[in-house]
Amino acid sequence: MPTGRRPHAVVWTDGRVEQWREDGARPSVAVWTPGQLAQFLDLVSDDRLYPLWWLIALRGLRRGEAAGLRWHDIDLDRRELTITQQRRTTLGYQVIEVPPKSAASHRAVALDRRTVTILREHLRRQRAEYLRTGRTWRDTGYVFTRPDGQPYHPNYLTHRLRWLTNRHDLPPVRLHDLRHGAATLAHTAGVDLKTVQDQLGHASIVLTADTYTSVLPAAQHKAAEATARLILTTARAVRGKIRRKHRRPGPPPSTTSRPANTAPASKTAGQSPRATARQDEKGRKQPKAQRATNKRPRSTRDKVQPGIRRSEGVGRRGLEPRT
């Protein structure tokens, strides 16, 4: 059984456009990329309904809301318009004026300066038509009117958009798809979903997030690059931490410095030969007891008897009595 779920809008990427040109198949709900929308607005800049295409594509008005918009609903000085009614068609092609679709649809829509400029120019052209036609002009108060001042039938807006897209060989979109595209553009520009919800007049933010906002290819690539950059940066930090952890610590740095190629001072430097001889083979100073046992005992013959002295030139054994 069908679930009754709304179709999600897809973007007219280059691949989808190429496939559409080959077999004519198109998604049920599709939105233009910013480049495609800019191309369309540039191509239809001389169209009588150019302000309506601009308003729906950038601010996301419904078809009935744009068709039922009146000048007293717009405050150009404050750059704001208010949705108070819509023009809808019945099954018999008859047009009726009814309140907005829901309580949330009764809303104020902020206008940018470029949109205000476009609406001011449109107002001047409409007044010029009134002066030219004279009595045949009917001042109905609607913003988008035919040359005689009568408001457009909502279905005419749908047919006109289809004719323009076919004429300029653009990927097909419905008039309501421009509303989807406005939500996608706002979200891609960084507008939060709550603001987009209020702009479109949705009662639920879930509808705004799940149905009316699509992710443009440029935003997808940006998100992919940001994700990869996060992982690569983290991986480099982890590798550096592991290398520092397993690096062997070197000898502690010396507190004093000596000139290169200079041998350390010997422990026996500055000692007398006798003191040097007292050092053992390991270079340590012998204990006093050990030094005492190493002395050669003096022979009794070497002792000098009292009253006897050595004569000059005679060895130790040649003694002569003192005279």
Number of C-alpha atoms within 10 A of each C-alpha: 3 4 5 6 7 11 13 15 21 22 19 22 17 10 8 16 17 13 13 16 12 9 8 10 11 16 16 12 19 24 30 27 19 14 8 15 18 12 14 19 16 11 14 17 13 9 12 15 17 17 23 21 23 21 20 22 23 22 24 27 27 23 21 23 25 23 25 28 23 20 15 11 18 20 14 16 7 10 15 15 19 18 21 18 21 21 21 20 14 8 6 6 11 9 17 12 14 14 16 20 16 11 11 15 23 17 18 17 19 15 18 12 11 9 17 19 14 15 21 14 11 19 15 11 13 19 12 11 16 18 11 11 13 10 10 11 16 16 14 13 16 19 25 23 19 17 15 17 21 16 21 17 19 20 15 10 19 14 12 12 17 16 13 16 17 11 9 12 11 16 20 22 20 17 20 18 23 26 24 30 29 26 29 28 24 19 20 16 10 8 13 11 17 13 14 24 21 19 21 23 25 20 14 12 17 12 13 22 17 13 18 27 25 22 14 20 13 11 12 11 11 10 12 11 11 11 11 11 12 10 11 11 10 11 12 10 11 11 11 10 11 10 10 10 10 8 8 8 8 6 6 6 7 7 5 5 7 9 6 6 6 7 8 7 7 8 10 15 8 9 10 9 9 8 12 16 15 17 15 11 9 6 13 12 15 14 11 9 8 10 13 9 9 9 8 7 7 8 7 8 9 9 10 13 11 7 9 12 14 15 13 8 7 10 9 12 11 11 15 12 10 10 6
